[in-house]
């Protein structure tokens, strides 16, 4: 049997860890919205002066899986073709592939409709995207990036399209707290460990229970 003693716990909402890799995105920005576009949900959280505002955490059921499923169904209804998830994802990302041009046009149109619906839902959740910058990340960030237009009038958009940015952010944070992370085979184990979904959004501690962490980030902690 094993005995494990936990001496300390540092909690970071997923998406927030990405700022450890790109702290320049929030430099000189008093307020920034993090938009993590995942498979099932889109998680939103505002940072005020680099501090996560727990009262602003929202989770919208508008992830990419819903977008892809609706797009495939629209293609099937309009042109009678059963396209695959992989094909839809590739067209939505603006990459070439062999496909009926009518089907391609439908997929592209659906991508724009999804983007409009997502931006509208974020605004309805209390985030004025025309007033504060937004950092988009997650699997759907590239899709939304390709469908945002000037007519949307967004304040400023930063897009992190690397799907490993959350894991690498957690790894960097861990390394700065523990004095470095092993570069051997155990590194992948750590990376997989920190890929797990952090579910503290909406349940985070209040801002006065925040401690300064690496890269100028603030960590959520239990009150004394």
N, C-alpha and C positions, 0 to 999 in steps of 0.2 A: 504493500500500500504506500501511497504518497501523501505527504503532508505539505500543503501549500500555504504560505503566509503572505497575504497581500498587504504591503506596507503603504501603498499610495495609489490613487486612481485619478487619472486626468481624462476628462470627457470632452470630446470635440464633436459637434454635429457634423454629419457627413456633408461634404461640400465645403464646409469651413476649412477643412484640412488642406484643400487645394490652395488656399491663400498662403500656406507655408512655402509652396513652390513658387508662387507669383505674388509676393507681397507688394510689388510695384503697382498692382491693379487698384489697390485701395490707398495708395499714397496720395495725399492732398485731397482725398475724397471723404468728407465728413459722414456721408451716408451712401451705402452701396447695397443693392439687392443681390443675393445669391439665388440663382435659379438652377436647381439640379434636375435635369430632365432625364428620368430613368425609364425603365420598361413599363411599370405599372403606374407610377405616380410622378408628379412634378413637385419637388419640395422647395419651398420658398422661405427665406429668412433674411431680414435686414440687419446690416451691421451699422452701428452708429459710433463713429470715432474708434473703429476697429473692434468694438464690443458687440457680440451677438445679442440682439434684442429678442429675448425669449417670447415676449408677448406678440411678436410679429410672425412667428413660425406658422406656416400653413402647408397643407399637403393636398394637392389637386389630383383627382383621378383622371389625368389627361396624359398618361405616359405613352411612349412610342408604340407599345403593343396595341393599344386602342386605335391609334392612328393607322397602323399597318393593316389591322383587321378591317377597319372601315374602308380603307383604300382598296383592298383586295375585293371586297364585296361590291364596291362601286364599279370596278373594272368588269367583274363577272356580269353585273346587271346590264352594263352599257354595251360591251363588245363580246360578251360570252366567253372570255378567256379566264383561265384559272392561273394567275401569276403566283409566284412563290414569295415568301417573306424576303428572301435574299434579293430577288429582283426588285421588289418595291423599295427595299432599303437602299439599293444601289442607285436607283433613279432619283429617289428623294435626296440622296447625297450629291446629286449632280454628276455622277460617274457614268461612263458609257456602258451599254450592254445591248445585245441583240433583242429587240422587242418590237411588237406592232406599234406603229407611231400613234395610233389612236389611244392605245393603252398607256403609252408613255405620257401623252398629253393629260390623260385623266389623273395619273399618279402625280404629276407635277401640280395640277390644279388642286388636288387633295392636300398636297403639302402646304400650299399657301393657305387653304381653308383651315388646316390644323394650326398653323402659326397664328392666324387671326383669332381663332378661338382661344388659344393659349394666352396670347397677350391680353385679350379681353377679360379672361378669367382672372389673370393676375391683377389687372386694374380693379376689377370688382372686389377683389380680396383686400383692397386698401393700399395697393402699391402703385403710385403714379409713375409709370415708366417714362413719362415725358419730363419728369422733374428730377429723377435720380438715376445714376448709372446702374446697369445690370451686368452681372458676371454669369454667363451661361456655361454649364458644364454637363457632363453625363452623355449617354449614348445618343440622345436626341439633339444635342447642341448643334451639330453640324447641319442637321435638317432645318432647324429654325434659323440658323445663320444664313443659309442660302435662300430663305424665303422672307426675310425682313427687308422692307423697302423704305425709301425715304418718306413715303407717304404715311408711314406709321408714326413718324415724328418722335421717335425714341430719343431720350437724352443722350445716351452713349451706351454702346454694347461691346462687352469684352467676351470672347468665346474661347473656351478651353476645350479643344476637340480630342485631346489625348484621353482615352478612357481609363488610363492608369493613374491619372493625376491625383485622385483621392488616396489611393494606396501609397503612392510615393510621398504624398503630404504627410500621411500618418507615419510613414517610415522616417521621414526627416524629423518630425516632432519627437518621435521615440528616441532617435539617435541623439538629439540635443538634450533630452532629459536624462538619458542613460549614459551619455558619453560616447555614443557611436553604436552602430549596428553591424553585426558580423557580415562580411562580404562572401562568406562561404555558402554551402548548400542550405544552411538554416535561413538565409535571407529570404528565399522564396516562401518558406513557411511563415515567416513574419508578415510578408506582403499579403499572403492569402488570409492570414488572421485579421489583418486590418482592412480587408475588403468587406468584411461583414457590415451589414447595414446598422448604422447607429440610429436608434429610435428615440433619442432624447428630445427631438424637436417638439416643441409644445409643452415639454415637461422639464425644460431646463431650469436651472436655478436662477434666481433674480440677479440682475446686473451687479448688485452690491456684494455678491458672493463670487466675484471673478478675480482670478489671479493672473498676473502678467506671465506669459510663457515665451517660448522661442519666437523669433521673427517679429516680435512686437504683438503676437497674438495673445488673446486672453483665454484662460482655461476655466471651465466650469467646475466648481468645487462645492462640497457640502459646507454649510455654516458651522463655525466652531461650536 
